[in-house]
Amino acid sequence: MGDRSERGPVKRGRRTTISGEAAGTRAERGGAAETRSRQVQEEKRRDSPGRKHKHDNHAITDRLRCHTLQESLLSSDSGYNNYRGILNWCVVMLVLTNARLFLENLIKYGILVDPIQVISLFLKDPYSWPALCLIIVSIVFIMAALYIERRLSVGTISESTGTFLHCINLTVILCFPAATVLTLTSMTPVGGVFALSVYTILFLKLYSYRDVNKWCRETRQAKARTLSRSHSCPSVHRANGNTGNTRVLYPGNLTHRDMFYFLFVPTLCYELNFPRSPRIRKRFLLRRLFEMLFLIQLMVGLIQQWMVPTIQNSMKPFQNMDFSRMVERLLKLAVPNHLIWLIFFYWFFHSCMNFVAELLQFGDREFYRDWWNSETVPYFWSNWNIPVHKWCLRHFYKPMMMRGVNKFAAQVAVFFLSAFFHEYLVSVPLKMFRLWAFLGMMSQIPLAYFVGRFLRGNYGNAAVWMSLIIGQPVAILMYVHDYYVLNSVVASQSDTV
C-alpha cells in the first residue's frame, strides 16, 4: 500500500508533464502554421492585380522622372564649396605658363645667374665695407638711449630734458646714415638700402623703448601718491633662502641685456616682459634655416635671370614714350616681380622672423595675418606686416586719437609716415629724389576709398590683388628709368670732359 501510494502521484505527475509538453508543442506548431498562412496571404495580396498595377505605375514614374529642384554647383546658393580641383588646375596652369617663360628666357639670354655679381652689389671695393661700418656705429645711439633712460629713472635729469635728448638721438639716427650714404662714393645702392633699413628699424625700436619707459615712470608716479613701498625691480625669496627671478618691473629693465634682447627680437614694440616659448625646437629651427638659405638663392637667381633682362629691355620704350610697348613691358615685368615679392614675403616674415624668434625663445609669432583675403586696402596694410602695424597703432595712431585728432586724419597721417619711410629707403640709396614711392603710398588713400565704397567681397579682393601686381612694377620701372637716365647722363658728361 505504501509503495502504491508513493508511486501513484509520481505516475500521475509524469502523465501531467508529458501531456503539458505535448500541448506546448501543439501550440507552437499552431503558431508557426498561422505565421505561414499570414505570409501566404500577404504574398497573395502583393500579387493581386491592383497591388501589382500600383507597383508598376511607381516604377514607370521613376523611370520617366529624372529632375529635382536644385541649384548649379557654381551658384552661391548651392552651398557647394569644394573647389580643390579648380585650385589644382590653376596651380598646374601657372606652373606650365611660367615654365614656358623660363625656357624662353634661357633660350634668349642663356644662364645669367652669377653669385660673384651679387657680392659686387654690396661691395665696390672688397677692402671697404661702408654699410657694415655704418651698422656698427649704431651702437653709439643704442647706448645713448639706454643711459638717457637710466638718468631719467633716478631723476638726475628732468622729463623735458630727457625728451629733448631722445629727440636729438632719434633725429641723428635718421639723418646720419642718410648723409653718409649720400656722401660716400663707395656705398652701393644695395648696401645703402641694407644700412638704412637697419637704422629705420632701430629708430622705430628706440622710439617704442622711450615711450614705454615714459609710461612706466608715469605709472610709478601715480602709484607713489597712494603707496609708500618701493617699485624697484623685485626679487622673490623662496623658502630655502634662494632668490628667483620673477616678472621685471621698472626700472629693473634698464640693463644692457634687456636692451640688446629687444633689439634682436622680431618686434618693434617694447615690453618689460615679452612672452617666452618654453624651449628651442631644433627641427623647427633647421627647417626655417633651410628655407632661408634656399629662398634667398632662388630670389637672387630669379632677379638676375628674369627681372634684369626685362627691365633693361624696358628702357628704350620709356625713352621713346611708346605707350603700347610700355604697357607690354609693364605686364611682362609684373609676373616675375610679383612672384619674387611673394617669395620675399614668405622668406622674411615666416622663415627669417620665426628663425630669430625660435632662437631667442620669443613667444609672439604673429608676424602676419590673412592679408591674401583682403577685401579692402586698409585690411591689407594692417595685416600683411603685423610688427609695423602694431607700432603704428600703439605709438602713432592711438596717441593722435587721444589728443583729439579725428579718425580719418589719423589714418592719413599713418599713410604719410609710411610713405616717408618708403621714399627714405629708396631715394637715399639711389641718390635721387623722384617721390614715386611716396606718391605710390599716398595713392592708397583714394584707392582705399574707391574699393571700400564701390567694391565688395571677391571684387574688392581682386582690386587689392590688382593693385599689388601692377603697382609695384610701375614704381620699379619709374625708379630704374630715372636712375638709368641720370647715370647715363653723368657718364656721358664725364666722357666729354
VEXDREN-2710 file (C-alpha; in Angstrom, 1 decimal):
% VEXDREN-2710
k/r/px/py/pz
1/MET/0.0/0.0/0.0
2/GLY/2.8/2.4/0.9
3/ASP/4.5/1.6/-2.3
4/ARG/1.4/2.1/-4.4
5/SER/0.5/5.3/-2.6
6/GLU/4.0/6.6/-3.2
7/ARG/4.2/5.6/-6.9
8/GLY/0.7/6.8/-7.8
9/PRO/1.4/10.5/-7.6
10/VAL/4.7/10.1/-9.4
11/LYS/2.9/8.4/-12.3
12/ARG/0.2/11.0/-12.4
13/GLY/2.9/13.7/-12.4
14/ARG/4.7/12.2/-15.3
15/ARG/1.5/12.0/-17.3
16/THR/0.8/15.6/-16.5
17/THR/4.3/16.6/-17.6
18/ILE/4.1/14.7/-20.8
19/SER/0.7/16.0/-21.6
20/GLY/1.8/19.6/-20.9
21/GLU/4.8/19.3/-23.2
22/ALA/2.6/17.9/-25.9
23/ALA/0.2/20.7/-25.5
24/GLY/3.0/23.3/-25.7
25/THR/4.4/21.6/-28.8
26/ARG/1.0/21.7/-30.5
27/ALA/0.6/25.4/-29.6
28/GLU/4.0/26.2/-31.2
29/ARG/3.1/24.2/-34.3
30/GLY/-0.2/26.1/-34.5
31/GLY/1.6/29.5/-34.2
32/ALA/4.0/28.6/-36.9
33/ALA/1.2/27.5/-39.2
34/GLU/-0.6/30.7/-38.5
35/THR/2.5/32.7/-39.4
36/ARG/3.0/30.8/-42.6
37/SER/-0.6/31.4/-43.5
38/ARG/-0.3/35.1/-43.0
39/GLN/2.8/35.2/-45.2
40/VAL/1.0/33.4/-47.9
41/GLN/-2.0/35.8/-47.7
42/GLU/0.4/38.8/-47.8
43/GLU/2.1/37.3/-50.9
44/LYS/-1.3/36.9/-52.5
45/ARG/-2.3/40.4/-51.7
46/ARG/1.1/41.6/-53.1
47/ASP/0.5/39.6/-56.3
48/SER/-3.0/40.9/-56.6
49/PRO/-3.8/42.8/-59.8
50/GLY/-4.4/46.1/-58.1
51/ARG/-1.3/46.0/-56.0
52/LYS/0.8/44.9/-58.9
53/HIS/-0.6/47.7/-61.1
54/LYS/0.2/50.3/-58.5
55/HIS/3.8/49.0/-58.2
56/ASP/4.2/49.1/-62.0
57/ASN/3.0/52.7/-62.1
58/HIS/5.5/53.7/-59.5
59/ALA/8.4/52.0/-61.4
60/ILE/7.3/53.7/-64.6
61/THR/7.2/57.1/-62.8
62/ASP/10.7/56.6/-61.5
63/ARG/11.9/55.8/-65.0
64/LEU/10.3/58.9/-66.5
65/ARG/11.3/61.4/-63.8
66/CYS/15.0/62.5/-63.7
67/HIS/14.9/66.1/-62.5
68/THR/14.6/67.6/-59.0
69/LEU/14.7/71.2/-57.6
70/GLN/18.4/72.1/-57.1
71/GLU/21.0/74.8/-57.8
72/SER/24.1/74.7/-60.0
73/LEU/27.3/73.9/-58.2
74/LEU/28.9/77.2/-59.2
75/SER/26.0/79.2/-57.8
76/SER/26.4/80.8/-54.4
77/ASP/23.0/79.4/-53.3
78/SER/24.1/75.8/-53.9
79/GLY/26.2/75.6/-50.7
80/TYR/29.0/73.9/-52.6
81/ASN/32.5/74.9/-51.6
82/ASN/34.9/72.1/-52.6
83/TYR/36.9/73.8/-55.4
84/ARG/40.1/71.8/-54.8
85/GLY/40.3/70.5/-58.3
86/ILE/40.0/74.1/-59.8
87/LEU/42.7/75.3/-57.4
88/ASN/45.0/72.4/-58.6
89/TRP/44.2/73.3/-62.2
90/CYS/45.2/76.9/-61.6
91/VAL/48.5/75.8/-60.0
92/VAL/49.2/73.5/-62.9
93/MET/48.4/76.2/-65.5
94/LEU/50.6/78.7/-63.5
95/VAL/53.5/76.2/-63.5
96/LEU/53.2/75.4/-67.2
97/THR/52.9/79.1/-68.2
98/ASN/55.9/80.1/-66.1
99/ALA/57.9/77.1/-67.3
100/ARG/57.4/78.3/-70.9
101/LEU/58.5/81.8/-69.9
102/PHE/61.5/80.4/-68.1
103/LEU/62.5/78.2/-71.1
104/GLU/62.1/81.2/-73.5
105/ASN/64.3/83.3/-71.2
106/LEU/67.0/80.6/-71.2
107/ILE/66.9/80.3/-75.0
108/LYS/67.1/84.1/-75.5
109/TYR/69.6/85.1/-72.8
110/GLY/71.4/82.0/-71.7
111/ILE/72.3/81.5/-68.0
112/LEU/72.7/84.9/-66.3
113/VAL/73.0/83.8/-62.7
114/ASP/76.3/85.0/-61.3
115/PRO/76.9/84.8/-57.5
116/ILE/80.0/87.0/-57.8
117/GLN/77.9/89.8/-59.2
118/VAL/75.7/89.7/-56.1
119/ILE/78.7/90.4/-53.9
120/SER/79.5/93.4/-56.1
121/LEU/76.1/94.8/-55.3
122/PHE/77.1/95.2/-51.7
123/LEU/80.8/96.0/-52.2
124/LYS/82.6/98.1/-54.8
125/ASP/85.9/97.7/-53.0
126/PRO/86.4/94.3/-51.3
127/TYR/88.6/96.0/-48.6
128/SER/86.0/98.7/-47.9
129/TRP/82.8/97.7/-46.0
130/PRO/81.0/101.1/-45.5
131/ALA/77.5/99.6/-44.9
132/LEU/78.8/97.2/-42.2
133/CYS/80.8/100.0/-40.6
134/LEU/77.7/102.2/-40.6
135/ILE/75.7/99.5/-38.8
136/ILE/78.5/99.0/-36.2
137/VAL/78.4/102.7/-35.4
138/SER/74.7/102.4/-34.5
139/ILE/75.8/101.0/-31.1
140/VAL/76.5/104.6/-30.1
141/PHE/72.9/105.6/-30.5
142/ILE/71.7/102.5/-28.7
143/MET/73.9/103.3/-25.6
144/ALA/72.7/106.9/-25.7
145/ALA/69.1/105.9/-25.4
146/LEU/69.8/103.4/-22.6
147/TYR/71.8/105.9/-20.5
148/ILE/69.2/108.7/-21.1
149/GLU/66.6/106.3/-19.6
150/ARG/68.8/105.5/-16.7
151/ARG/69.2/109.1/-15.8
152/LEU/65.5/109.7/-16.1
153/SER/64.7/106.7/-13.9
154/VAL/66.8/108.1/-10.9
155/GLY/65.7/111.7/-11.5
156/THR/69.1/113.0/-12.5
157/ILE/67.6/114.9/-15.5
158/SER/64.1/116.2/-15.9
159/GLU/61.5/114.8/-18.1
160/SER/61.7/117.7/-20.6
161/THR/65.5/117.4/-20.8
162/GLY/65.2/113.6/-21.4
163/THR/62.6/114.2/-24.2
164/PHE/64.9/116.7/-25.8
165/LEU/67.8/114.3/-25.7
166/HIS/65.7/111.5/-27.1
167/CYS/64.6/113.7/-30.0
168/ILE/68.1/114.6/-30.8
169/ASN/69.2/111.0/-30.7
170/LEU/66.3/109.8/-32.9
171/THR/66.8/112.6/-35.4
172/VAL/70.5/111.8/-35.8
173/ILE/69.6/108.1/-36.3
174/LEU/67.7/109.1/-39.4
175/CYS/70.0/111.9/-40.7
176/PHE/73.5/110.5/-40.0
177/PRO/73.2/107.3/-42.1
178/ALA/71.4/109.2/-44.9
179/ALA/74.2/111.8/-45.1
180/THR/76.8/109.0/-45.0
181/VAL/75.2/107.1/-47.9
182/LEU/74.8/110.3/-50.0
183/THR/78.5/111.4/-49.5
184/LEU/80.3/108.1/-49.7
185/THR/81.0/107.1/-53.3
186/SER/82.0/103.6/-52.2
187/MET/78.5/102.9/-50.9
188/THR/76.5/100.8/-53.3
189/PRO/72.7/101.2/-53.6
190/VAL/72.0/97.7/-52.2
191/GLY/74.4/98.3/-49.3
192/GLY/72.7/101.7/-48.7
193/VAL/69.3/100.1/-48.6
194/PHE/70.6/97.5/-46.1
195/ALA/72.2/100.0/-43.8
196/LEU/69.2/102.4/-43.9
197/SER/66.8/99.5/-43.2
198/VAL/68.7/98.7/-40.1
199/TYR/68.7/102.3/-38.9
200/THR/65.0/102.6/-39.7
201/ILE/64.2/99.6/-37.6
202/LEU/66.5/101.0/-34.8
203/PHE/64.6/104.3/-35.0
204/LEU/61.2/102.6/-34.5
205/LYS/62.5/100.3/-31.7
206/LEU/64.1/103.2/-29.7
207/TYR/61.0/105.3/-30.1
208/SER/59.0/102.5/-28.6
209/TYR/61.6/102.0/-25.9
210/ARG/61.4/105.6/-24.9
211/ASP/57.6/105.7/-24.9
212/VAL/57.2/102.5/-22.8
213/ASN/59.7/103.6/-20.2
214/LYS/57.9/107.0/-20.0
215/TRP/54.6/105.2/-19.4
216/CYS/56.3/103.2/-16.7
217/ARG/57.5/106.4/-15.0
218/GLU/54.1/107.9/-15.1
219/THR/52.6/104.8/-13.6
220/ARG/55.2/104.7/-10.9
221/GLN/54.5/108.4/-10.0
222/ALA/50.8/107.7/-9.9
223/LYS/51.3/104.8/-7.5
224/ALA/53.7/106.8/-5.4
225/ARG/50.9/109.1/-4.5
226/THR/49.0/106.3/-2.8
227/LEU/51.7/103.8/-1.8
228/SER/54.8/104.1/0.1
229/ARG/56.6/100.9/-0.8
230/SER/59.4/100.7/-3.3
231/HIS/58.8/100.0/-7.0
232/SER/62.3/98.8/-7.9
233/CYS/63.0/95.5/-9.7
234/PRO/61.6/92.8/-7.3
235/SER/63.0/89.6/-6.2
236/VAL/61.1/86.8/-4.5
237/HIS/62.7/85.0/-1.6
238/ARG/61.9/81.3/-1.6
239/ALA/61.5/79.1/1.4
240/ASN/65.1/77.8/1.1
241/GLY/66.6/81.2/1.0
242/ASN/67.4/81.4/-2.7
243/THR/66.3/84.3/-4.8
244/GLY/64.4/83.5/-8.1
245/ASN/63.8/85.9/-10.9
246/THR/60.2/87.0/-11.5
247/ARG/58.5/89.5/-13.7
248/VAL/60.7/92.5/-14.2
249/LEU/59.3/95.9/-13.1
250/TYR/60.6/99.4/-13.9
251/PRO/63.4/100.4/-13.6
252/GLY/64.8/96.9/-13.4
253/ASN/64.5/96.6/-17.1
254/LEU/67.2/99.3/-17.8
255/THR/70.0/96.8/-18.4
256/HIS/72.3/96.1/-21.4
257/ARG/70.9/92.5/-21.6
258/ASP/67.3/93.7/-21.8
259/MET/68.2/96.4/-24.4
260/PHE/70.0/94.1/-26.8
261/TYR/67.4/91.3/-26.4
262/PHE/64.8/93.8/-27.5
263/LEU/66.9/95.0/-30.4
264/PHE/67.3/91.4/-31.8
265/VAL/63.8/90.0/-31.3
266/PRO/61.5/90.3/-34.3
267/THR/59.2/93.1/-33.0
268/LEU/59.2/96.9/-33.0
269/CYS/57.1/97.3/-29.8
270/TYR/59.0/97.2/-26.5
271/GLU/57.7/95.4/-23.4
272/LEU/59.3/94.8/-20.0
273/ASN/58.3/91.2/-20.1
274/PHE/58.0/89.5/-23.5
275/PRO/56.1/86.2/-23.9
276/ARG/58.7/83.4/-24.0
277/SER/58.4/80.0/-25.5
278/PRO/59.3/77.1/-23.2
279/ARG/62.2/75.6/-25.3
280/ILE/64.0/75.8/-28.6
281/ARG/62.7/73.4/-31.2
282/LYS/65.7/72.2/-33.1
283/ARG/63.8/70.6/-36.0
284/PHE/61.7/73.8/-36.4
285/LEU/64.9/75.9/-36.3
286/LEU/66.6/73.7/-39.0
287/ARG/63.6/73.9/-41.3
288/ARG/63.5/77.7/-41.1
289/LEU/67.3/77.9/-41.7
290/PHE/66.9/75.6/-44.8
291/GLU/64.1/77.8/-46.1
292/MET/66.2/81.0/-45.6
293/LEU/69.2/79.7/-47.5
294/PHE/67.2/78.1/-50.3
295/LEU/64.8/81.0/-50.9
296/ILE/67.4/83.8/-50.9
297/GLN/69.3/81.9/-53.6
298/LEU/66.0/81.4/-55.5
299/MET/65.2/85.1/-55.3
300/VAL/68.7/86.2/-56.4
301/GLY/68.5/83.8/-59.4
302/LEU/65.1/85.0/-60.5
303/ILE/66.2/88.6/-60.3
304/GLN/69.3/88.0/-62.3
305/GLN/67.7/85.7/-64.8
306/TRP/64.2/87.1/-65.2
307/MET/63.8/90.6/-64.0
308/VAL/67.1/92.3/-65.0
309/PRO/66.7/91.5/-68.8
310/THR/63.1/92.6/-68.7
311/ILE/64.0/95.9/-67.0
312/GLN/66.9/96.5/-69.5
313/ASN/64.6/95.9/-72.4
314/SER/62.1/98.4/-71.0
315/MET/64.4/101.4/-71.1
316/LYS/64.0/102.1/-74.9
317/PRO/60.2/102.1/-74.9
318/PHE/60.3/104.6/-71.9
319/GLN/62.7/106.8/-73.7
320/ASN/60.7/106.8/-76.9
321/MET/57.4/107.2/-74.9
322/ASP/56.0/104.2/-76.9
323/PHE/52.8/103.7/-74.8
324/SER/51.8/100.3/-76.2
325/ARG/55.3/98.9/-75.7
326/MET/55.5/100.5/-72.2
327/VAL/52.3/98.6/-71.2
328/GLU/53.6/95.4/-72.7
329/ARG/56.9/95.7/-70.7
330/LEU/55.0/96.6/-67.6
331/LEU/52.8/93.5/-67.8
332/LYS/55.8/91.3/-68.6
333/LEU/57.6/92.6/-65.6
334/ALA/54.5/92.2/-63.3
335/VAL/54.7/88.4/-63.2
336/PRO/58.3/87.9/-62.1
337/ASN/58.1/90.9/-59.8
338/HIS/55.0/89.6/-58.0
339/LEU/56.4/86.1/-57.8
340/ILE/59.6/87.4/-56.2
341/TRP/57.6/89.6/-53.8
342/LEU/55.6/86.6/-52.6
343/ILE/58.8/84.6/-52.1
344/PHE/60.3/87.6/-50.2
345/PHE/57.2/87.8/-48.0
346/TYR/57.5/84.1/-47.0
347/TRP/61.3/84.3/-46.7
348/PHE/61.3/87.4/-44.4
349/PHE/58.0/87.2/-42.4
350/HIS/57.9/83.5/-42.0
351/SER/61.3/81.9/-42.3
352/CYS/63.6/84.7/-41.0
353/MET/61.4/86.0/-38.3
354/ASN/60.5/82.6/-37.0
355/PHE/64.1/81.6/-37.0
356/VAL/65.2/84.5/-34.9
357/ALA/62.1/84.2/-32.6
358/GLU/62.8/80.5/-32.1
359/LEU/66.5/81.1/-31.4
360/LEU/65.7/83.8/-28.8
361/GLN/62.6/82.0/-27.5
362/PHE/60.3/84.9/-28.4
363/GLY/56.7/83.7/-28.0
364/ASP/54.6/86.0/-30.1
365/ARG/54.8/84.6/-33.6
366/GLU/52.0/86.6/-35.2
367/PHE/54.1/88.4/-37.9
368/TYR/51.3/88.4/-40.5
369/ARG/47.6/87.6/-40.8
370/ASP/45.4/86.6/-43.7
371/TRP/46.2/89.6/-45.9
372/TRP/45.6/87.5/-49.0
373/ASN/41.8/87.5/-48.2
374/SER/41.8/91.4/-48.1
375/GLU/38.6/92.9/-49.4
376/THR/39.7/96.4/-48.6
377/VAL/43.0/98.3/-48.8
378/PRO/43.2/99.2/-45.1
379/TYR/42.7/95.5/-44.2
380/PHE/45.7/94.6/-46.3
381/TRP/48.0/97.2/-44.8
382/SER/47.0/96.3/-41.3
383/ASN/47.5/92.5/-41.8
384/TRP/50.5/91.9/-44.0
385/ASN/53.1/93.4/-41.7
386/ILE/51.9/93.0/-38.1
387/PRO/55.1/94.4/-36.4
388/VAL/54.8/97.7/-38.2
389/HIS/51.0/97.7/-37.8
390/LYS/51.3/97.3/-34.1
391/TRP/53.9/100.0/-33.8
392/CYS/51.8/102.5/-35.8
393/LEU/48.7/101.6/-33.8
394/ARG/50.4/101.8/-30.4
395/HIS/52.8/104.7/-30.8
396/PHE/51.3/106.9/-33.6
397/TYR/47.6/106.3/-34.3
398/LYS/46.2/105.9/-30.7
399/PRO/48.2/108.8/-29.3
400/MET/46.8/111.0/-32.1
401/MET/43.3/109.9/-31.3
402/MET/43.8/110.6/-27.6
403/ARG/44.8/114.1/-28.5
404/GLY/41.5/114.7/-30.2
405/VAL/42.5/114.1/-33.9
406/ASN/39.7/112.6/-35.9
407/LYS/39.9/109.1/-37.3
408/PHE/40.4/110.0/-41.0
409/ALA/43.1/112.5/-40.2
410/ALA/44.9/109.9/-38.1
411/GLN/44.7/107.3/-40.9
412/VAL/46.1/109.8/-43.4
413/ALA/48.9/110.6/-41.0
414/VAL/49.8/106.9/-40.7
415/PHE/49.9/106.6/-44.5
416/PHE/52.0/109.8/-44.7
417/LEU/54.6/108.3/-42.2
418/SER/54.7/105.1/-44.1
419/ALA/55.2/107.0/-47.4
420/PHE/58.0/108.9/-45.9
421/PHE/59.9/105.8/-44.9
422/HIS/59.3/104.1/-48.2
423/GLU/60.8/107.1/-50.0
424/TYR/63.6/107.3/-47.5
425/LEU/64.6/103.7/-48.1
426/VAL/64.6/104.1/-51.9
427/SER/65.6/107.6/-52.9
428/VAL/68.6/108.0/-50.5
429/PRO/70.4/104.8/-51.6
430/LEU/69.8/105.7/-55.3
431/LYS/70.9/109.3/-54.6
432/MET/68.0/110.8/-56.4
433/PHE/64.6/112.2/-55.3
434/ARG/61.6/111.4/-57.5
435/LEU/58.9/110.7/-54.9
436/TRP/57.5/107.7/-56.8
437/ALA/57.4/105.6/-53.7
438/PHE/55.9/108.4/-51.6
439/LEU/53.2/109.1/-54.2
440/GLY/52.5/105.3/-54.5
441/MET/51.8/105.1/-50.8
442/MET/49.7/108.2/-50.7
443/SER/47.7/106.9/-53.7
444/GLN/46.5/104.1/-51.4
445/ILE/44.2/106.6/-49.7
446/PRO/41.9/107.3/-52.7
447/LEU/42.2/103.6/-53.8
448/ALA/41.0/102.6/-50.3
449/TYR/38.1/104.9/-50.6
450/PHE/37.1/103.7/-54.1
451/VAL/37.4/99.9/-53.2
452/GLY/35.6/100.4/-49.9
453/ARG/32.8/102.4/-51.5
454/PHE/32.1/100.6/-54.7
455/LEU/33.6/97.1/-54.5
456/ARG/32.7/94.3/-52.1
457/GLY/33.6/90.7/-51.5
458/ASN/35.5/89.0/-54.3
459/TYR/35.6/92.2/-56.4
460/GLY/37.3/94.0/-53.6
461/ASN/39.8/91.2/-53.1
462/ALA/40.5/91.2/-56.9
463/ALA/41.1/95.0/-56.7
464/VAL/43.6/94.6/-53.9
465/TRP/45.5/91.9/-55.8
466/MET/45.5/94.0/-58.9
467/SER/47.0/97.0/-57.1
468/LEU/49.7/94.7/-55.7
469/ILE/50.5/93.1/-59.0
470/ILE/50.5/96.3/-61.1
471/GLY/51.5/99.0/-58.7
472/GLN/54.9/97.7/-57.7
473/PRO/56.3/97.2/-61.3
474/VAL/55.2/100.7/-62.1
475/ALA/57.3/102.2/-59.3
476/ILE/60.2/99.9/-60.1
477/LEU/60.2/101.0/-63.8
478/MET/60.0/104.6/-62.8
479/TYR/63.0/104.5/-60.5
480/VAL/65.0/102.3/-62.8
481/HIS/64.3/104.6/-65.8
482/ASP/65.3/107.7/-63.8
483/TYR/68.4/106.0/-62.4
484/TYR/69.4/104.8/-65.8
485/VAL/68.9/108.3/-67.4
486/LEU/70.7/110.1/-64.6
487/ASN/73.7/107.8/-64.6
488/SER/73.9/107.7/-68.4
489/VAL/73.9/111.5/-68.5
490/VAL/76.6/111.7/-65.8
491/ALA/78.7/109.1/-67.6
492/SER/78.4/110.9/-70.9
493/GLN/79.3/114.2/-69.3
494/SER/82.4/112.7/-67.7
495/ASP/83.4/111.1/-71.0
496/THR/83.1/114.5/-72.7
497/VAL/85.2/116.2/-70.1
END
